[in-house]
């Protein structure tokens, strides 16, 4: 199916659809497709894997305290500024 007409958008849904379109820099049609796929549990549309999106949001906050400490310890070297690089 290439075309489908959807009627009955309430103001709240319309505002959300327009906000998604604006936030993601896409058309209203593309925003509607994104929300429909997400709502149906289908994830990103095939061929859009390189787009910036929310595909990793499920991972936010899932580390244990030990994993968080290990990550911070392993990456603390990146917090050091080497003054020689700025002269």
PDB file with SEQRES, HELIX, SHEET and CRYST1 records, atoms N, CA, C and O in Angstrom:
SEQRES   1 A   87  UNK UNK UNK UNK UNK UNK UNK UNK UNK UNK UNK UNK UNK          
SEQRES   2 A   87  UNK UNK UNK UNK UNK UNK UNK UNK UNK UNK UNK UNK UNK          
SEQRES   3 A   87  UNK UNK UNK UNK UNK UNK UNK UNK UNK UNK UNK UNK UNK          
SEQRES   4 A   87  UNK UNK UNK UNK UNK UNK UNK UNK UNK UNK UNK UNK UNK          
SEQRES   5 A   87  UNK UNK UNK UNK UNK UNK UNK UNK UNK UNK UNK UNK UNK          
SEQRES   6 A   87  UNK UNK UNK UNK UNK UNK UNK UNK UNK UNK UNK UNK UNK          
SEQRES   7 A   87  UNK UNK UNK UNK UNK UNK UNK UNK UNK                          
HELIX    1 AA1 UNK A   11  UNK A   24  1                                  14    
HELIX    2 AA2 UNK A   28  UNK A   39  1                                  12    
HELIX    3 AA3 UNK A   57  UNK A   59  5                                   3    
HELIX    4 AA4 UNK A   65  UNK A   75  1                                  11    
HELIX    5 AA5 UNK A   76  UNK A   79  5                                   4    
HELIX    6 AA6 UNK A   83  UNK A   86  5                                   4    
CRYST1    1.000    1.000    1.000  90.00  90.00  90.00 P 1           1          
ATOM      1  N   UNK A   1       0.850  -1.171   0.000  1.00  0.00           N  
ATOM      2  CA  UNK A   1       0.000   0.000   0.000  1.00  0.00           C  
ATOM      3  C   UNK A   1       0.893   1.230   0.000  1.00  0.00           C  
ATOM      4  O   UNK A   1       1.752   1.387   0.867  1.00  0.00           O  
ATOM      5  N   UNK A   2       0.683   2.099  -0.976  1.00  0.00           N  
ATOM      6  CA  UNK A   2       1.504   3.290  -1.095  1.00  0.00           C  
ATOM      7  C   UNK A   2       0.875   4.530  -0.493  1.00  0.00           C  
ATOM      8  O   UNK A   2       1.575   5.497  -0.190  1.00  0.00           O  
ATOM      9  N   UNK A   3      -0.436   4.514  -0.317  1.00  0.00           N  
ATOM     10  CA  UNK A   3      -1.111   5.710   0.184  1.00  0.00           C  
ATOM     11  C   UNK A   3      -2.224   5.309   1.140  1.00  0.00           C  
ATOM     12  O   UNK A   3      -2.931   4.325   0.924  1.00  0.00           O  
ATOM     13  N   UNK A   4      -2.361   6.089   2.191  1.00  0.00           N  
ATOM     14  CA  UNK A   4      -3.397   5.856   3.190  1.00  0.00           C  
ATOM     15  C   UNK A   4      -3.837   7.207   3.721  1.00  0.00           C  
ATOM     16  O   UNK A   4      -2.995   8.052   4.023  1.00  0.00           O  
ATOM     17  N   UNK A   5      -5.112   7.422   3.839  1.00  0.00           N  
ATOM     18  CA  UNK A   5      -5.631   8.665   4.392  1.00  0.00           C  
ATOM     19  C   UNK A   5      -6.027   8.413   5.839  1.00  0.00           C  
ATOM     20  O   UNK A   5      -6.736   7.456   6.147  1.00  0.00           O  
ATOM     21  N   UNK A   6      -5.562   9.279   6.710  1.00  0.00           N  
ATOM     22  CA  UNK A   6      -5.896   9.172   8.126  1.00  0.00           C  
ATOM     23  C   UNK A   6      -6.640  10.437   8.517  1.00  0.00           C  
ATOM     24  O   UNK A   6      -6.150  11.544   8.295  1.00  0.00           O  
ATOM     25  N   UNK A   7      -7.828  10.275   9.100  1.00  0.00           N  
ATOM     26  CA  UNK A   7      -8.640  11.407   9.518  1.00  0.00           C  
ATOM     27  C   UNK A   7      -8.821  11.365  11.035  1.00  0.00           C  
ATOM     28  O   UNK A   7      -8.611  10.332  11.672  1.00  0.00           O  
ATOM     29  N   UNK A   8      -9.210  12.494  11.590  1.00  0.00           N  
ATOM     30  CA  UNK A   8      -9.566  12.524  13.004  1.00  0.00           C  
ATOM     31  C   UNK A   8      -8.425  12.896  13.930  1.00  0.00           C  
ATOM     32  O   UNK A   8      -8.453  12.533  15.106  1.00  0.00           O  
ATOM     33  N   UNK A   9      -7.418  13.612  13.435  1.00  0.00           N  
ATOM     34  CA  UNK A   9      -6.330  14.070  14.294  1.00  0.00           C  
ATOM     35  C   UNK A   9      -6.866  15.106  15.273  1.00  0.00           C  
ATOM     36  O   UNK A   9      -7.458  16.098  14.849  1.00  0.00           O  
ATOM     37  N   UNK A  10      -6.677  14.903  16.552  1.00  0.00           N  
ATOM     38  CA  UNK A  10      -7.044  15.944  17.507  1.00  0.00           C  
ATOM     39  C   UNK A  10      -5.892  16.945  17.598  1.00  0.00           C  
ATOM     40  O   UNK A  10      -4.806  16.695  17.074  1.00  0.00           O  
ATOM     41  N   UNK A  11      -6.125  18.055  18.251  1.00  0.00           N  
ATOM     42  CA  UNK A  11      -5.123  19.138  18.322  1.00  0.00           C  
ATOM     43  C   UNK A  11      -3.825  18.675  18.981  1.00  0.00           C  
ATOM     44  O   UNK A  11      -2.738  19.043  18.536  1.00  0.00           O  
ATOM     45  N   UNK A  12      -3.934  17.870  20.040  1.00  0.00           N  
ATOM     46  CA  UNK A  12      -2.747  17.394  20.752  1.00  0.00           C  
ATOM     47  C   UNK A  12      -1.882  16.518  19.846  1.00  0.00           C  
ATOM     48  O   UNK A  12      -0.660  16.657  19.816  1.00  0.00           O  
ATOM     49  N   UNK A  13      -2.525  15.623  19.114  1.00  0.00           N  
ATOM     50  CA  UNK A  13      -1.784  14.743  18.201  1.00  0.00           C  
ATOM     51  C   UNK A  13      -1.175  15.546  17.058  1.00  0.00           C  
ATOM     52  O   UNK A  13      -0.047  15.280  16.643  1.00  0.00           O  
ATOM     53  N   UNK A  14      -1.903  16.510  16.555  1.00  0.00           N  
ATOM     54  CA  UNK A  14      -1.375  17.362  15.485  1.00  0.00           C  
ATOM     55  C   UNK A  14      -0.141  18.126  15.963  1.00  0.00           C  
ATOM     56  O   UNK A  14       0.864  18.196  15.255  1.00  0.00           O  
ATOM     57  N   UNK A  15      -0.221  18.699  17.170  1.00  0.00           N  
ATOM     58  CA  UNK A  15       0.931  19.427  17.721  1.00  0.00           C  
ATOM     59  C   UNK A  15       2.138  18.512  17.865  1.00  0.00           C  
ATOM     60  O   UNK A  15       3.260  18.900  17.542  1.00  0.00           O  
ATOM     61  N   UNK A  16       1.900  17.278  18.358  1.00  0.00           N  
ATOM     62  CA  UNK A  16       3.007  16.337  18.534  1.00  0.00           C  
ATOM     63  C   UNK A  16       3.618  15.951  17.193  1.00  0.00           C  
ATOM     64  O   UNK A  16       4.839  15.869  17.058  1.00  0.00           O  
ATOM     65  N   UNK A  17       2.769  15.718  16.214  1.00  0.00           N  
ATOM     66  CA  UNK A  17       3.245  15.370  14.880  1.00  0.00           C  
ATOM     67  C   UNK A  17       4.084  16.500  14.297  1.00  0.00           C  
ATOM     68  O   UNK A  17       5.153  16.264  13.734  1.00  0.00           O  
ATOM     69  N   UNK A  18       3.598  17.715  14.432  1.00  0.00           N  
ATOM     70  CA  UNK A  18       4.357  18.868  13.930  1.00  0.00           C  
ATOM     71  C   UNK A  18       5.674  19.048  14.689  1.00  0.00           C  
ATOM     72  O   UNK A  18       6.682  19.435  14.097  1.00  0.00           O  
ATOM     73  N   UNK A  19       5.667  18.770  15.996  1.00  0.00           N  
ATOM     74  CA  UNK A  19       6.894  18.890  16.776  1.00  0.00           C  
ATOM     75  C   UNK A  19       7.921  17.848  16.357  1.00  0.00           C  
ATOM     76  O   UNK A  19       9.107  18.162  16.246  1.00  0.00           O  
ATOM     77  N   UNK A  20       7.489  16.624  16.126  1.00  0.00           N  
ATOM     78  CA  UNK A  20       8.396  15.565  15.654  1.00  0.00           C  
ATOM     79  C   UNK A  20       8.988  15.958  14.306  1.00  0.00           C  
ATOM     80  O   UNK A  20      10.188  15.800  14.083  1.00  0.00           O  
ATOM     81  N   UNK A  21       8.149  16.471  13.406  1.00  0.00           N  
ATOM     82  CA  UNK A  21       8.629  16.895  12.092  1.00  0.00           C  
ATOM     83  C   UNK A  21       9.679  17.993  12.223  1.00  0.00           C  
ATOM     84  O   UNK A  21      10.709  17.959  11.551  1.00  0.00           O  
ATOM     85  N   UNK A  22       9.414  18.962  13.088  1.00  0.00           N  
ATOM     86  CA  UNK A  22      10.357  20.069  13.294  1.00  0.00           C  
ATOM     87  C   UNK A  22      11.647  19.582  13.939  1.00  0.00           C  
ATOM     88  O   UNK A  22      12.738  19.918  13.477  1.00  0.00           O  
ATOM     89  N   UNK A  23      11.529  18.788  15.010  1.00  0.00           N  
ATOM     90  CA  UNK A  23      12.709  18.302  15.734  1.00  0.00           C  
ATOM     91  C   UNK A  23      13.617  17.460  14.860  1.00  0.00           C  
ATOM     92  O   UNK A  23      14.840  17.526  14.978  1.00  0.00           O  
ATOM     93  N   UNK A  24      13.020  16.671  13.987  1.00  0.00           N  
ATOM     94  CA  UNK A  24      13.808  15.750  13.160  1.00  0.00           C  
ATOM     95  C   UNK A  24      14.106  16.300  11.772  1.00  0.00           C  
ATOM     96  O   UNK A  24      14.806  15.667  10.981  1.00  0.00           O  
ATOM     97  N   UNK A  25      13.572  17.480  11.483  1.00  0.00           N  
ATOM     98  CA  UNK A  25      13.833  18.106  10.190  1.00  0.00           C  
ATOM     99  C   UNK A  25      13.248  17.319   9.022  1.00  0.00           C  
ATOM    100  O   UNK A  25      13.875  17.187   7.971  1.00  0.00           O  
ATOM    101  N   UNK A  26      12.035  16.799   9.223  1.00  0.00           N  
ATOM    102  CA  UNK A  26      11.400  16.002   8.178  1.00  0.00           C  
ATOM    103  C   UNK A  26      10.011  16.558   7.887  1.00  0.00           C  
ATOM    104  O   UNK A  26       9.500  17.409   8.615  1.00  0.00           O  
ATOM    105  N   UNK A  27       9.415  16.063   6.813  1.00  0.00           N  
ATOM    106  CA  UNK A  27       8.059  16.484   6.451  1.00  0.00           C  
ATOM    107  C   UNK A  27       7.048  15.902   7.429  1.00  0.00           C  
ATOM    108  O   UNK A  27       7.357  14.982   8.187  1.00  0.00           O  
ATOM    109  N   UNK A  28       5.826  16.455   7.402  1.00  0.00           N  
ATOM    110  CA  UNK A  28       4.761  15.906   8.233  1.00  0.00           C  
ATOM    111  C   UNK A  28       4.478  14.457   7.854  1.00  0.00           C  
ATOM    112  O   UNK A  28       4.216  13.628   8.726  1.00  0.00           O  
ATOM    113  N   UNK A  29       4.529  14.149   6.578  1.00  0.00           N  
ATOM    114  CA  UNK A  29       4.297  12.777   6.137  1.00  0.00           C  
ATOM    115  C   UNK A  29       5.349  11.834   6.724  1.00  0.00           C  
ATOM    116  O   UNK A  29       5.018  10.765   7.236  1.00  0.00           O  
ATOM    117  N   UNK A  30       6.619  12.241   6.646  1.00  0.00           N  
ATOM    118  CA  UNK A  30       7.702  11.396   7.184  1.00  0.00           C  
ATOM    119  C   UNK A  30       7.551  11.255   8.700  1.00  0.00           C  
ATOM    120  O   UNK A  30       7.758  10.169   9.243  1.00  0.00           O  
ATOM    121  N   UNK A  31       7.192  12.344   9.385  1.00  0.00           N  
ATOM    122  CA  UNK A  31       6.992  12.284  10.835  1.00  0.00           C  
ATOM    123  C   UNK A  31       5.868  11.318  11.177  1.00  0.00           C  
ATOM    124  O   UNK A  31       5.978  10.550  12.134  1.00  0.00           O  
ATOM    125  N   UNK A  32       4.781  11.351  10.396  1.00  0.00           N  
ATOM    126  CA  UNK A  32       3.663  10.430  10.638  1.00  0.00           C  
ATOM    127  C   UNK A  32       4.113   8.989  10.454  1.00  0.00           C  
ATOM    128  O   UNK A  32       3.747   8.117  11.243  1.00  0.00           O  
ATOM    129  N   UNK A  33       4.901   8.736   9.422  1.00  0.00           N  
ATOM    130  CA  UNK A  33       5.413   7.380   9.190  1.00  0.00           C  
ATOM    131  C   UNK A  33       6.313   6.918  10.331  1.00  0.00           C  
ATOM    132  O   UNK A  33       6.240   5.769  10.767  1.00  0.00           O  
ATOM    133  N   UNK A  34       7.158   7.822  10.809  1.00  0.00           N  
ATOM    134  CA  UNK A  34       8.047   7.500  11.929  1.00  0.00           C  
ATOM    135  C   UNK A  34       7.228   7.110  13.152  1.00  0.00           C  
ATOM    136  O   UNK A  34       7.482   6.079  13.774  1.00  0.00           O  
ATOM    137  N   UNK A  35       6.240   7.943  13.494  1.00  0.00           N  
ATOM    138  CA  UNK A  35       5.424   7.671  14.679  1.00  0.00           C  
ATOM    139  C   UNK A  35       4.589   6.401  14.515  1.00  0.00           C  
ATOM    140  O   UNK A  35       4.421   5.646  15.473  1.00  0.00           O  
ATOM    141  N   UNK A  36       4.074   6.163  13.333  1.00  0.00           N  
ATOM    142  CA  UNK A  36       3.310   4.935  13.093  1.00  0.00           C  
ATOM    143  C   UNK A  36       4.193   3.699  13.260  1.00  0.00           C  
ATOM    144  O   UNK A  36       3.781   2.722  13.885  1.00  0.00           O  
ATOM    145  N   UNK A  37       5.403   3.740  12.704  1.00  0.00           N  
ATOM    146  CA  UNK A  37       6.317   2.594  12.824  1.00  0.00           C  
ATOM    147  C   UNK A  37       6.701   2.371  14.292  1.00  0.00           C  
ATOM    148  O   UNK A  37       6.720   1.237  14.770  1.00  0.00           O  
ATOM    149  N   UNK A  38       7.009   3.469  15.002  1.00  0.00           N  
ATOM    150  CA  UNK A  38       7.378   3.343  16.414  1.00  0.00           C  
ATOM    151  C   UNK A  38       6.211   2.788  17.224  1.00  0.00           C  
ATOM    152  O   UNK A  38       6.394   1.909  18.066  1.00  0.00           O  
ATOM    153  N   UNK A  39       5.013   3.305  16.966  1.00  0.00           N  
ATOM    154  CA  UNK A  39       3.828   2.850  17.681  1.00  0.00           C  
ATOM    155  C   UNK A  39       3.504   1.392  17.407  1.00  0.00           C  
ATOM    156  O   UNK A  39       2.944   0.702  18.259  1.00  0.00           O  
ATOM    157  N   UNK A  40       3.857   0.928  16.218  1.00  0.00           N  
ATOM    158  CA  UNK A  40       3.603  -0.461  15.843  1.00  0.00           C  
ATOM    159  C   UNK A  40       4.743  -1.381  16.279  1.00  0.00           C  
ATOM    160  O   UNK A  40       4.697  -2.589  16.042  1.00  0.00           O  
ATOM    161  N   UNK A  41       5.770  -0.804  16.920  1.00  0.00           N  
ATOM    162  CA  UNK A  41       6.899  -1.604  17.389  1.00  0.00           C  
ATOM    163  C   UNK A  41       7.809  -2.063  16.276  1.00  0.00           C  
ATOM    164  O   UNK A  41       8.505  -3.067  16.425  1.00  0.00           O  
ATOM    165  N   UNK A  42       7.822  -1.347  15.153  1.00  0.00           N  
ATOM    166  CA  UNK A  42       8.633  -1.759  14.006  1.00  0.00           C  
ATOM    167  C   UNK A  42       9.990  -1.086  13.948  1.00  0.00           C  
ATOM    168  O   UNK A  42      10.845  -1.510  13.170  1.00  0.00           O  
ATOM    169  N   UNK A  43      10.214  -0.065  14.733  1.00  0.00           N  
ATOM    170  CA  UNK A  43      11.506   0.611  14.719  1.00  0.00           C  
ATOM    171  C   UNK A  43      11.694   1.439  13.463  1.00  0.00           C  
ATOM    172  O   UNK A  43      10.727   1.796  12.791  1.00  0.00           O  
ATOM    173  N   UNK A  44      12.946   1.742  13.152  1.00  0.00           N  
ATOM    174  CA  UNK A  44      13.271   2.600  12.013  1.00  0.00           C  
ATOM    175  C   UNK A  44      12.917   1.923  10.701  1.00  0.00           C  
ATOM    176  O   UNK A  44      12.935   0.698  10.577  1.00  0.00           O  
ATOM    177  N   UNK A  45      12.596   2.756   9.733  1.00  0.00           N  
ATOM    178  CA  UNK A  45      12.297   2.241   8.398  1.00  0.00           C  
ATOM    179  C   UNK A  45      13.585   1.706   7.777  1.00  0.00           C  
ATOM    180  O   UNK A  45      14.637   2.325   7.937  1.00  0.00           O  
ATOM    181  N   UNK A  46      13.532   0.585   7.081  1.00  0.00           N  
ATOM    182  CA  UNK A  46      14.722   0.055   6.416  1.00  0.00           C  
ATOM    183  C   UNK A  46      15.375   1.131   5.554  1.00  0.00           C  
ATOM    184  O   UNK A  46      14.696   1.890   4.863  1.00  0.00           O  
ATOM    185  N   UNK A  47      16.712   1.181   5.609  1.00  0.00           N  
ATOM    186  CA  UNK A  47      17.447   2.159   4.823  1.00  0.00           C  
ATOM    187  C   UNK A  47      17.671   3.472   5.536  1.00  0.00           C  
ATOM    188  O   UNK A  47      18.251   4.390   4.956  1.00  0.00           O  
ATOM    189  N   UNK A  48      17.224   3.594   6.793  1.00  0.00           N  
ATOM    190  CA  UNK A  48      17.415   4.850   7.522  1.00  0.00           C  
ATOM    191  C   UNK A  48      18.328   4.659   8.730  1.00  0.00           C  
ATOM    192  O   UNK A  48      18.330   5.488   9.640  1.00  0.00           O  
ATOM    193  N   UNK A  49      19.090   3.594   8.749  1.00  0.00           N  
ATOM    194  CA  UNK A  49      19.921   3.279   9.914  1.00  0.00           C  
ATOM    195  C   UNK A  49      20.979   4.335  10.194  1.00  0.00           C  
ATOM    196  O   UNK A  49      21.419   4.458  11.338  1.00  0.00           O  
ATOM    197  N   UNK A  50      21.405   5.099   9.198  1.00  0.00           N  
ATOM    198  CA  UNK A  50      22.447   6.092   9.408  1.00  0.00           C  
ATOM    199  C   UNK A  50      21.910   7.431   9.877  1.00  0.00           C  
ATOM    200  O   UNK A  50      22.688   8.356  10.111  1.00  0.00           O  
ATOM    201  N   UNK A  51      20.605   7.556  10.019  1.00  0.00           N  
ATOM    202  CA  UNK A  51      20.021   8.804  10.479  1.00  0.00           C  
ATOM    203  C   UNK A  51      20.146   8.919  11.991  1.00  0.00           C  
ATOM    204  O   UNK A  51      20.059   7.925  12.712  1.00  0.00           O  
ATOM    205  N   UNK A  52      20.349  10.132  12.455  1.00  0.00           N  
ATOM    206  CA  UNK A  52      20.377  10.363  13.890  1.00  0.00           C  
ATOM    207  C   UNK A  52      18.951  10.241  14.397  1.00  0.00           C  
ATOM    208  O   UNK A  52      18.029  10.797  13.799  1.00  0.00           O  
ATOM    209  N   UNK A  53      18.767   9.540  15.462  1.00  0.00           N  
ATOM    210  CA  UNK A  53      17.419   9.362  15.975  1.00  0.00           C  
ATOM    211  C   UNK A  53      17.433   8.906  17.413  1.00  0.00           C  
ATOM    212  O   UNK A  53      18.362   9.220  18.158  1.00  0.00           O  
ATOM    213  N   UNK A  54      16.428   8.180  17.805  1.00  0.00           N  
ATOM    214  CA  UNK A  54      16.288   7.744  19.179  1.00  0.00           C  
ATOM    215  C   UNK A  54      16.463   6.240  19.327  1.00  0.00           C  
ATOM    216  O   UNK A  54      15.954   5.645  20.277  1.00  0.00           O  
ATOM    217  N   UNK A  55      17.180   5.622  18.390  1.00  0.00           N  
ATOM    218  CA  UNK A  55      17.295   4.166  18.382  1.00  0.00           C  
ATOM    219  C   UNK A  55      18.049   3.608  19.588  1.00  0.00           C  
ATOM    220  O   UNK A  55      17.914   2.424  19.898  1.00  0.00           O  
ATOM    221  N   UNK A  56      18.829   4.425  20.263  1.00  0.00           N  
ATOM    222  CA  UNK A  56      19.585   3.949  21.433  1.00  0.00           C  
ATOM    223  C   UNK A  56      18.948   4.365  22.751  1.00  0.00           C  
ATOM    224  O   UNK A  56      19.502   4.097  23.817  1.00  0.00           O  
ATOM    225  N   UNK A  57      17.790   5.016  22.691  1.00  0.00           N  
ATOM    226  CA  UNK A  57      17.145   5.517  23.903  1.00  0.00           C  
ATOM    227  C   UNK A  57      16.851   4.415  24.923  1.00  0.00           C  
ATOM    228  O   UNK A  57      16.860   4.670  26.127  1.00  0.00           O  
ATOM    229  N   UNK A  58      16.592   3.197  24.450  1.00  0.00           N  
ATOM    230  CA  UNK A  58      16.303   2.097  25.369  1.00  0.00           C  
ATOM    231  C   UNK A  58      17.500   1.750  26.252  1.00  0.00           C  
ATOM    232  O   UNK A  58      17.342   1.099  27.284  1.00  0.00           O  
ATOM    233  N   UNK A  59      18.696   2.183  25.850  1.00  0.00           N  
ATOM    234  CA  UNK A  59      19.902   1.872  26.615  1.00  0.00           C  
ATOM    235  C   UNK A  59      20.186   2.897  27.708  1.00  0.00           C  
ATOM    236  O   UNK A  59      21.016   2.655  28.585  1.00  0.00           O  
ATOM    237  N   UNK A  60      19.515   4.020  27.664  1.00  0.00           N  
ATOM    238  CA  UNK A  60      19.763   5.079  28.639  1.00  0.00           C  
ATOM    239  C   UNK A  60      19.370   4.594  30.029  1.00  0.00           C  
ATOM    240  O   UNK A  60      18.255   4.119  30.249  1.00  0.00           O  
ATOM    241  N   UNK A  61      20.299   4.723  30.951  1.00  0.00           N  
ATOM    242  CA  UNK A  61      20.018   4.387  32.334  1.00  0.00           C  
ATOM    243  C   UNK A  61      20.037   2.906  32.661  1.00  0.00           C  
ATOM    244  O   UNK A  61      19.551   2.517  33.723  1.00  0.00           O  
ATOM    245  N   UNK A  62      20.578   2.067  31.794  1.00  0.00           N  
ATOM    246  CA  UNK A  62      20.525   0.630  32.064  1.00  0.00           C  
ATOM    247  C   UNK A  62      21.836   0.076  32.620  1.00  0.00           C  
ATOM    248  O   UNK A  62      21.920  -1.118  32.911  1.00  0.00           O  
ATOM    249  N   UNK A  63      22.863   0.920  32.773  1.00  0.00           N  
ATOM    250  CA  UNK A  63      24.112   0.447  33.363  1.00  0.00           C  
ATOM    251  C   UNK A  63      23.968   0.335  34.873  1.00  0.00           C  
ATOM    252  O   UNK A  63      23.253   1.109  35.509  1.00  0.00           O  
ATOM    253  N   UNK A  64      24.656  -0.635  35.422  1.00  0.00           N  
ATOM    254  CA  UNK A  64      24.720  -0.734  36.884  1.00  0.00           C  
ATOM    255  C   UNK A  64      25.707   0.322  37.388  1.00  0.00           C  
ATOM    256  O   UNK A  64      26.447   0.914  36.602  1.00  0.00           O  
ATOM    257  N   UNK A  65      25.712   0.549  38.680  1.00  0.00           N  
ATOM    258  CA  UNK A  65      26.648   1.514  39.273  1.00  0.00           C  
ATOM    259  C   UNK A  65      28.085   1.078  39.019  1.00  0.00           C  
ATOM    260  O   UNK A  65      28.948   1.917  38.759  1.00  0.00           O  
ATOM    261  N   UNK A  66      28.354  -0.232  39.091  1.00  0.00           N  
ATOM    262  CA  UNK A  66      29.707  -0.730  38.830  1.00  0.00           C  
ATOM    263  C   UNK A  66      30.128  -0.487  37.382  1.00  0.00           C  
ATOM    264  O   UNK A  66      31.267  -0.099  37.121  1.00  0.00           O  
ATOM    265  N   UNK A  67      29.220  -0.712  36.450  1.00  0.00           N  
ATOM    266  CA  UNK A  67      29.527  -0.469  35.033  1.00  0.00           C  
ATOM    267  C   UNK A  67      29.780   1.009  34.780  1.00  0.00           C  
ATOM    268  O   UNK A  67      30.673   1.370  34.013  1.00  0.00           O  
ATOM    269  N   UNK A  68      28.996   1.859  35.420  1.00  0.00           N  
ATOM    270  CA  UNK A  68      29.179   3.295  35.276  1.00  0.00           C  
ATOM    271  C   UNK A  68      30.552   3.715  35.797  1.00  0.00           C  
ATOM    272  O   UNK A  68      31.261   4.474  35.136  1.00  0.00           O  
ATOM    273  N   UNK A  69      30.927   3.228  36.970  1.00  0.00           N  
ATOM    274  CA  UNK A  69      32.244   3.564  37.535  1.00  0.00           C  
ATOM    275  C   UNK A  69      33.368   3.068  36.633  1.00  0.00           C  
ATOM    276  O   UNK A  69      34.343   3.786  36.413  1.00  0.00           O  
ATOM    277  N   UNK A  70      33.246   1.862  36.114  1.00  0.00           N  
ATOM    278  CA  UNK A  70      34.278   1.301  35.237  1.00  0.00           C  
ATOM    279  C   UNK A  70      34.417   2.140  33.964  1.00  0.00           C  
ATOM    280  O   UNK A  70      35.529   2.410  33.511  1.00  0.00           O  
ATOM    281  N   UNK A  71      33.289   2.546  33.393  1.00  0.00           N  
ATOM    282  CA  UNK A  71      33.329   3.369  32.186  1.00  0.00           C  
ATOM    283  C   UNK A  71      33.985   4.715  32.478  1.00  0.00           C  
ATOM    284  O   UNK A  71      34.843   5.165  31.718  1.00  0.00           O  
ATOM    285  N   UNK A  72      33.587   5.359  33.574  1.00  0.00           N  
ATOM    286  CA  UNK A  72      34.159   6.663  33.916  1.00  0.00           C  
ATOM    287  C   UNK A  72      35.659   6.562  34.174  1.00  0.00           C  
ATOM    288  O   UNK A  72      36.420   7.450  33.789  1.00  0.00           O  
ATOM    289  N   UNK A  73      36.085   5.478  34.826  1.00  0.00           N  
ATOM    290  CA  UNK A  73      37.512   5.295  35.083  1.00  0.00           C  
ATOM    291  C   UNK A  73      38.272   5.089  33.776  1.00  0.00           C  
ATOM    292  O   UNK A  73      39.351   5.652  33.589  1.00  0.00           O  
ATOM    293  N   UNK A  74      37.716   4.291  32.879  1.00  0.00           N  
ATOM    294  CA  UNK A  74      38.366   4.001  31.607  1.00  0.00           C  
ATOM    295  C   UNK A  74      38.447   5.222  30.696  1.00  0.00           C  
ATOM    296  O   UNK A  74      39.335   5.301  29.848  1.00  0.00           O  
ATOM    297  N   UNK A  75      37.535   6.168  30.863  1.00  0.00           N  
ATOM    298  CA  UNK A  75      37.514   7.330  29.973  1.00  0.00           C  
ATOM    299  C   UNK A  75      38.009   8.612  30.629  1.00  0.00           C  
ATOM    300  O   UNK A  75      37.988   9.667  29.996  1.00  0.00           O  
ATOM    301  N   UNK A  76      38.453   8.549  31.881  1.00  0.00           N  
ATOM    302  CA  UNK A  76      38.873   9.790  32.538  1.00  0.00           C  
ATOM    303  C   UNK A  76      40.116  10.399  31.892  1.00  0.00           C  
ATOM    304  O   UNK A  76      40.348  11.600  32.032  1.00  0.00           O  
ATOM    305  N   UNK A  77      40.923   9.599  31.187  1.00  0.00           N  
ATOM    306  CA  UNK A  77      42.088  10.125  30.482  1.00  0.00           C  
ATOM    307  C   UNK A  77      41.668  11.155  29.434  1.00  0.00           C  
ATOM    308  O   UNK A  77      42.445  12.053  29.109  1.00  0.00           O  
ATOM    309  N   UNK A  78      40.458  11.039  28.904  1.00  0.00           N  
ATOM    310  CA  UNK A  78      39.985  11.981  27.889  1.00  0.00           C  
ATOM    311  C   UNK A  78      39.591  13.323  28.481  1.00  0.00           C  
ATOM    312  O   UNK A  78      39.333  14.269  27.736  1.00  0.00           O  
ATOM    313  N   UNK A  79      39.539  13.426  29.791  1.00  0.00           N  
ATOM    314  CA  UNK A  79      39.195  14.679  30.454  1.00  0.00           C  
ATOM    315  C   UNK A  79      40.430  15.552  30.676  1.00  0.00           C  
ATOM    316  O   UNK A  79      40.302  16.708  31.078  1.00  0.00           O  
ATOM    317  N   UNK A  80      41.614  15.016  30.422  1.00  0.00           N  
ATOM    318  CA  UNK A  80      42.860  15.744  30.622  1.00  0.00           C  
ATOM    319  C   UNK A  80      43.209  16.524  29.352  1.00  0.00           C  
ATOM    320  O   UNK A  80      43.229  15.977  28.250  1.00  0.00           O  
ATOM    321  N   UNK A  81      43.482  17.812  29.539  1.00  0.00           N  
ATOM    322  CA  UNK A  81      43.866  18.655  28.411  1.00  0.00           C  
ATOM    323  C   UNK A  81      45.372  18.716  28.326  1.00  0.00           C  
ATOM    324  O   UNK A  81      46.045  19.024  29.310  1.00  0.00           O  
ATOM    325  N   UNK A  82      45.899  18.425  27.166  1.00  0.00           N  
ATOM    326  CA  UNK A  82      47.342  18.502  26.929  1.00  0.00           C  
ATOM    327  C   UNK A  82      47.642  19.891  26.410  1.00  0.00           C  
ATOM    328  O   UNK A  82      47.290  20.217  25.276  1.00  0.00           O  
ATOM    329  N   UNK A  83      48.305  20.737  27.242  1.00  0.00           N  
ATOM    330  CA  UNK A  83      48.558  22.134  26.832  1.00  0.00           C  
ATOM    331  C   UNK A  83      49.414  22.232  25.561  1.00  0.00           C  
ATOM    332  O   UNK A  83      49.351  23.233  24.846  1.00  0.00           O  
ATOM    333  N   UNK A  84      50.216  21.193  25.279  1.00  0.00           N  
ATOM    334  CA  UNK A  84      51.061  21.230  24.083  1.00  0.00           C  
ATOM    335  C   UNK A  84      50.218  21.248  22.800  1.00  0.00           C  
ATOM    336  O   UNK A  84      50.666  21.736  21.763  1.00  0.00           O  
ATOM    337  N   UNK A  85      49.013  20.721  22.881  1.00  0.00           N  
ATOM    338  CA  UNK A  85      48.156  20.705  21.708  1.00  0.00           C  
ATOM    339  C   UNK A  85      47.532  22.060  21.416  1.00  0.00           C  
ATOM    340  O   UNK A  85      46.961  22.273  20.347  1.00  0.00           O  
ATOM    341  N   UNK A  86      47.647  22.979  22.381  1.00  0.00           N  
ATOM    342  CA  UNK A  86      47.010  24.278  22.240  1.00  0.00           C  
ATOM    343  C   UNK A  86      48.022  25.410  22.112  1.00  0.00           C  
ATOM    344  O   UNK A  86      47.660  26.578  22.249  1.00  0.00           O  
ATOM    345  N   UNK A  87      49.252  25.087  21.857  1.00  0.00           N  
ATOM    346  CA  UNK A  87      50.255  26.162  21.726  1.00  0.00           C  
ATOM    347  C   UNK A  87      50.666  26.370  20.297  1.00  0.00           C  
ATOM    348  O   UNK A  87      51.498  27.232  20.014  1.00  0.00           O  
TER     349      UNK A  87                                                      
END                                                                             
